Amino acid sequence: MANMIYHLSLQTAGIIAGAFLILISLPGLFKPDLANVAQRFPRSHVAGVVLLTISLLWTFWLLATIEMGEFQAFRRPLLIALPIGYVLVLRFVDEFLAVRALGILCLLATEPLLDAAFLRYETSRLLVTVFAYLLVAAGLFWVTMPYLLRDQINWTARSSFRWRFLHGVALLYGVAILGFAFTRY
């Protein structure tokens, strides 16, 4: 079996993913005026620093603890380069920092979800797996083309119906994952 890093069961991963989707969709579903707050997010320096710091800590922890095999000699230089890169990004990458940092977090969050669903036989595990791959796609686009999130938020916020509908879909998806987490995993 693969060397697991996170040791999350599929049930725990499903509870986390489902609860996350529910928590981010409920406010948007019942308070469509939050679209104005969401539209300010891509250029928020504070959100960027907070999310990038979380990404740094998560990546530093991974780098310090994972089994690197033949790349073991690179651990120390990478552990030194990581905080230096963090400071350089804060200094020189001001444009859409929050979106890029969110994209990094999406990419980091994928592995525990896929790891939990690995070698499981339940078809319902695909709800968690599909969510993980949606995070991969979003993360890759947001890191490399961060203006896309701004455009996605603006498109979603253009009408109250669209805003509520998409948050409703996210809510239903979260409820489905949470339901399967408690009943099937």
Rosetta blueprint (number, residue, H / E / L):
1 M L
2 A L
3 N L
4 M L
5 I L
6 Y L
7 H L
8 L L
9 S L
10 L H
11 Q H
12 T H
13 A H
14 G H
15 I H
16 I H
17 A H
18 G H
19 A H
20 F H
21 L H
22 I H
23 L H
24 I H
25 S H
26 L H
27 P H
28 G H
29 L H
30 F H
31 K L
32 P H
33 D H
34 L H
35 A H
36 N H
37 V H
38 A H
39 Q H
40 R H
41 F H
42 P H
43 R H
44 S L
45 H H
46 V H
47 A H
48 G H
49 V H
50 V H
51 L H
52 L H
53 T H
54 I H
55 S H
56 L H
57 L H
58 W H
59 T H
60 F H
61 W H
62 L H
63 L H
64 A H
65 T H
66 I L
67 E L
68 M L
69 G H
70 E H
71 F H
72 Q H
73 A H
74 F H
75 R H
76 R H
77 P H
78 L H
79 L H
80 I H
81 A H
82 L H
83 P H
84 I H
85 G H
86 Y H
87 V H
88 L H
89 V H
90 L H
91 R H
92 F H
93 V L
94 D L
95 E L
96 F L
97 L H
98 A H
99 V H
100 R H
101 A H
102 L H
103 G H
104 I H
105 L H
106 C H
107 L H
108 L H
109 A H
110 T H
111 E H
112 P H
113 L H
114 L H
115 D H
116 A H
117 A H
118 F L
119 L L
120 R L
121 Y L
122 E L
123 T L
124 S L
125 R H
126 L H
127 L H
128 V H
129 T H
130 V H
131 F H
132 A H
133 Y H
134 L H
135 L H
136 V H
137 A H
138 A H
139 G H
140 L H
141 F H
142 W H
143 V H
144 T H
145 M L
146 P L
147 Y H
148 L H
149 L H
150 R H
151 D H
152 Q H
153 I H
154 N H
155 W H
156 T H
157 A H
158 R L
159 S L
160 S H
161 F H
162 R H
163 W H
164 R H
165 F H
166 L H
167 H H
168 G H
169 V H
170 A H
171 L H
172 L H
173 Y H
174 G H
175 V H
176 A H
177 I H
178 L H
179 G H
180 F H
181 A H
182 F H
183 T H
184 R L
185 Y L
